[in-house]
Amino acid sequence: MLKKKIFKAKKSTKPMISGQNPGKKSYIDPPFRVQFQNTSYSGMLQNKNLFKNYGRAICNFIASRLSDPYLEILTDGLEIERDELKCFVQQKKKFLAGIHEFIYLLEIQKNDSDRVACFKRLITKLSEIFIKYFAVNWIIHGKLQYKLFYLKSRQKILRNIRLIHNSSLMSLGKSC
């Protein structure tokens, strides 16, 4: 049903050759056809899984061996096991379906224990590291369709992560 509507919309927006009779429908040959972008539809497709894909990539990064040197530095002086954090992230990764779950993964809630709050702070720091240093490689070598859009969205995601982290720290004042 949706494919038929898209086909009809594309068919109705084909440009006419200038100087021709508007009553007679004569379209431009395919090599010279102007491509119209339906910004709302293409924008929807690009944004559809943005936070879900970034969230899962961040979780995969934290669960991998690539994050071990960063975890070592960040957990120095804390009573947190790396394996515990990796199990916590693996459990949360299963339920990432969009922006709301991504925010919930990073935002410290009032009813979170000190251990979970500490996990969320570590996830925030590691997600910043991932976006700064590893996201370009993930985007370029991944199966993503809108690679340029994901590259441009990195700074927006990083800004949102910092905003979520700072707002949850301001409201709760919990420390790790």
Phi and psi in degrees as a GROMACS rama.xvg file:
@    title "Ramachandran Plot"
@    xaxis  label "Phi"
@    yaxis  label "Psi"
@TYPE xy
-67.2988  -36.9182  LEU-2
-62.8981  -38.1643  LYS-3
-65.509  -40.897  LYS-4
-65.4033  -40.1417  LYS-5
-65.7275  -41.9  ILE-6
-62.4985  -42.823  PHE-7
-65.731  -37.9883  LYS-8
-66.4084  -41.4427  ALA-9
-67.0138  -38.3679  LYS-10
-67.4131  -36.028  LYS-11
-79.0135  -15.1484  SER-12
-103.405  15.2541  THR-13
-71.3164  134.433  LYS-14
-74.4963  148.547  PRO-15
-93.8437  153.942  MET-16
-74.1056  131.991  ILE-17
-66.6743  144.451  SER-18
88.3924  1.28182  GLY-19
-97.1025  162.319  GLN-20
-68.1055  121.879  ASN-21
-66.1949  -22.0676  PRO-22
-71.956  -31.0458  GLY-23
-92.6252  122.193  LYS-24
-85.213  104.288  LYS-25
-125.765  114.1  SER-26
-94.7386  160.519  TYR-27
-69.2691  148.231  ILE-28
-62.2064  150.017  ASP-29
-53.3484  -39.2476  PRO-30
-66.4992  -23.6272  PRO-31
-104.111  9.49362  PHE-32
-71.6689  137.375  ARG-33
-81.9138  133.579  VAL-34
-89.0807  120.239  GLN-35
-95.1407  133.326  PHE-36
-103.324  124.238  GLN-37
-83.0642  95.9386  ASN-38
-61.3676  -34.285  THR-39
-69.1466  -40.3014  SER-40
-72.9448  -46.4663  TYR-41
-67.9131  -36.1226  SER-42
-64.0714  -37.4258  GLY-43
-65.457  -42.051  MET-44
-64.9356  -38.1023  LEU-45
-68.858  -42.1354  GLN-46
-82.7814  -12.4423  ASN-47
-53.886  -51.1199  LYS-48
-116.708  20.9832  ASN-49
-58.8489  -55.1602  LEU-50
-71.7033  -32.9044  PHE-51
-64.2532  -46.5571  LYS-52
-67.2171  -44.0505  ASN-53
-63.1884  -41.7958  TYR-54
-62.5427  -43.6033  GLY-55
-68.3822  -36.9386  ARG-56
-65.8507  -39.4529  ALA-57
-64.1701  -43.4865  ILE-58
-63.3969  -40.8436  CYS-59
-64.0606  -38.3611  ASN-60
-64.1357  -45.0474  PHE-61
-65.2593  -36.4935  ILE-62
-77.7517  -13.924  ALA-63
-87.3905  173.934  SER-64
-74.6169  -15.8004  ARG-65
-63.476  -28.6135  LEU-66
-86.3681  -7.7294  SER-67
-58.0739  -45.4221  ASP-68
-62.8459  -36.5107  PRO-69
-71.3459  -38.8334  TYR-70
-64.3043  -38.0358  LEU-71
-58.9577  -44.9724  GLU-72
-69.0864  -43.8885  ILE-73
-71.4588  -32.2139  LEU-74
-92.8134  4.3308  THR-75
-63.8635  120.315  ASP-76
91.9848  -7.1649  GLY-77
-101.942  153.566  LEU-78
-96.0707  59.1669  GLU-79
-126.397  132.256  ILE-80
-85.4525  140.53  GLU-81
-63.3824  -38.8486  ARG-82
-64.5983  -35.6467  ASP-83
-62.6785  -45.6582  GLU-84
-62.7465  -41.5018  LEU-85
-65.9324  -37.9119  LYS-86
-66.2239  -41.7314  CYS-87
-59.3968  -44.5101  PHE-88
-67.2141  -40.5102  VAL-89
-62.0015  -38.8057  GLN-90
-66.5779  -41.7273  GLN-91
-71.077  -30.1058  LYS-92
-63.5543  -33.4868  LYS-93
-62.7227  -26.0907  LYS-94
-105.347  7.93692  PHE-95
-74.7562  115.638  LEU-96
-129.345  -3.15933  ALA-97
173.467  -163.016  GLY-98
-68.3402  -34.2628  ILE-99
-66.452  -42.4839  HIS-100
-69.8757  -34.1613  GLU-101
-64.8642  -43.4207  PHE-102
-64.8254  -41.0594  ILE-103
-63.9361  -32.6756  TYR-104
-65.3099  -32.9842  LEU-105
-98.711  -28.9105  LEU-106
-82.5175  132.595  GLU-107
-84.5804  120.249  ILE-108
-90.6381  163.747  GLN-109
-65.1566  -35.488  LYS-110
-89.3883  6.10478  ASN-111
-74.9723  141.002  ASP-112
-73.2527  169.45  SER-113
-63.3671  -35.1115  ASP-114
-66.9679  -45.5768  ARG-115
-66.1977  -38.5328  VAL-116
-62.5591  -39.6604  ALA-117
-66.5503  -39.8704  CYS-118
-59.5217  -44.3642  PHE-119
-66.6835  -35.5063  LYS-120
-64.722  -42.5012  ARG-121
-64.7171  -39.9594  LEU-122
-62.5464  -39.6966  ILE-123
-62.9811  -46.8183  THR-124
-63.3835  -43.1131  LYS-125
-68.8993  -32.4384  LEU-126
-69.1996  -35.7002  SER-127
-62.9423  -42.5778  GLU-128
-62.0794  -43.2335  ILE-129
-61.1303  -46.919  PHE-130
-67.3758  -37.8108  ILE-131
-69.5453  -44.7568  LYS-132
-112.612  -22.7734  TYR-133
-117.481  -14.6866  PHE-134
-67.5399  -36.4667  ALA-135
-62.4417  -44.3468  VAL-136
-62.7719  -40.9809  ASN-137
-63.285  -41.3207  TRP-138
-69.497  -48.2915  ILE-139
-65.7332  -40.223  ILE-140
-96.6787  5.54081  HIS-141
-92.4037  -174.475  GLY-142
-97.6761  15.5518  LYS-143
-65.6915  142.089  LEU-144
-84.5416  -38.6942  GLN-145
-104.054  67.5009  TYR-146
-64.442  -42.4269  LYS-147
-63.9801  -39.7359  LEU-148
-63.4651  -41.061  PHE-149
-66.9514  -35.98  TYR-150
-64.7437  -42.4922  LEU-151
-69.856  -25.9751  LYS-152
-83.5326  -8.08412  SER-153
-55.8736  -46.8334  ARG-154
-66.5199  -35.2404  GLN-155
-65.1511  -42.8992  LYS-156
-64.9296  -44.1047  ILE-157
-62.2128  -42.2107  LEU-158
-63.2731  -41.785  ARG-159
-65.3497  -39.2753  ASN-160
-62.6953  -45.4114  ILE-161
-65.3262  -38.9269  ARG-162
-64.9324  -44.0598  LEU-163
-61.9896  -45.3924  ILE-164
-63.9091  -46.1137  HIS-165
-67.1214  -38.5491  ASN-166
-68.2604  -36.1127  SER-167
-73.2171  -31.1271  SER-168
-70.0305  -39.3314  LEU-169
-65.6171  -41.4265  MET-170
-76.0096  -33.2913  SER-171
-103.573  -39.787  LEU-172
72.7721  16.801  GLY-173
-74.6704  144.926  LYS-174
-125.156  155.28  SER-175
